[in-house]
């Protein structure tokens, strides 16, 4: 188990834990290499174990009613955090007023604050002045980087000679990122060095050392930033495999995504995440999801890349339905299908292994 | 002939006129509804007619050696400009030091300054202070708008009930914008109200009233900004036809483009610009251009939209080669093909007319 990148962190999720608006907190409570999560703030579940609340399995992360309770308990446990991480993902991405008080308390204690909200903390002079005074750092993960920090596409991607996989999906909010992490960890468990290349803020918060936030990037630099992340992972880590997190879906009715990943990331193969029970595009009621074979064809026509396997999202399925659904996908597409979340990734890894140089 | 949007303008192109680095100036000298171009600055062609220099046809736009000469001549002619427009498009988009002196002179006279360089004039406090002092305006066309000025996709595009065309291309730098303007003007000449929706800085500089600059936009807002431009054009102008300028090409090896235009602009049909003599992607030597039929298939697979016709870019062709090339395209793709730059758009308009509601 490596050291976390940014050390101990308390996750702010007041009024939102175990609700859709708390999904950033949930991701951090379930898995992150960036932080050592030592607690969650939400009075609704004060005193309970965050893992029990979320997944029915204790994970030793306590939920606290508020800052005071958290600080005293964590101080006694010798686990005072270095950072407060905003675990809220409210619609619209605005910062609730009551959250600001906790952020100020954190800064006054010299803690760093990380936020993925659209409402940038660094635009609030009161907060930035507090951070300066107490010599700590506020990071707005969603903030668009300045042009002078961004990269144009160079073609260096051609030099990357390890196996490159892209985990794309037939829709958004489908588990592409989760599947990508499962693959990376399964490769490592199998003794095959693997790196994750993140393309969203949550992957960054979970510790993807090589990543960019596609939706906040200036359009002209998206390709270059993807290439730069992949090339950096390859140069610095020399892994056998690089797994690139996909974004959106190629045929989304309004937000088509993944094209720059195929073009600038130059994956050798695509792993395609799919939820058989999902009939309409996420957030677009009335827009029928394109059938799986059409989406596979679109990927292959556009990029000339081959889809190697389908990974199943078993939402709205019973455990009994999973394996028959995988068989049905194979029958329909001629591709092997796996539920790596339910059954692990060993079989998929065994399949991919043959393609490692 | 309508009034121009921003009035009389002098175009700065010192050392670059009639060279690739002067292409913004060339576009403005050939056609713009935003400015009334009254002169060009470049000592290399001082005293000559800009149209003669560029296209061998006089257009009454004089080239001047420098600011002093321009100002005195234009004052005598009663044509003093309101704006200085930077007509340079140097690689890297940096501002040459000698240009800054002319910009300062312009601001000191109270002229507005418009620039499409990557090097933002509004980041230069000396220039912004001068503009404030003399109550004039500096606009950096390429500057990424703040999030609070940007639009997310809403679905309002579904209400737009006029004919929507997208002019896409099989490569970048191929004449998509020029073809889009030719179509808009041909529709208007035929008494059919038409609006251009621009997606690049040059279209904006040429006076596309409804436009966004895709390459400078935050990725998350590209779809919403395209939708907003199309919906605004429809609401405010109630045209019979909207022509959307394409960007890049779907199968570009590094910078795939046009997907958001298909998804968020919801064109009824695509007009596809193609240069038969172009064998490799612009800027990507060694990357063979995908054959025309493959690119048409990609558009139709991804978007379900039909390509209605191919428009020819006759680069590196003799006049004698043009019509046979159009016939060859029709033979290869089953689609009608037109060189609207050489022969005008009447035949293409006649074809499209049948689809106007």
Interface residues (C-beta under 8 A of the other chain):
Chain A: X118 X144 X147 X153 X155 X214 X215 X216 X217 X218 X219 X220 X222 X223 X227 X250 X251 X252 X253 X254 X255 X256 X259 X260 X262 X263 X264 X284 X294 X297 X298 X301 X302
Chain B: X118 X144 X147 X153 X155 X214 X215 X216 X217 X218 X219 X220 X222 X223 X227 X250 X251 X252 X253 X254 X255 X256 X259 X260 X262 X263 X264 X284 X294 X297 X298 X301 X302
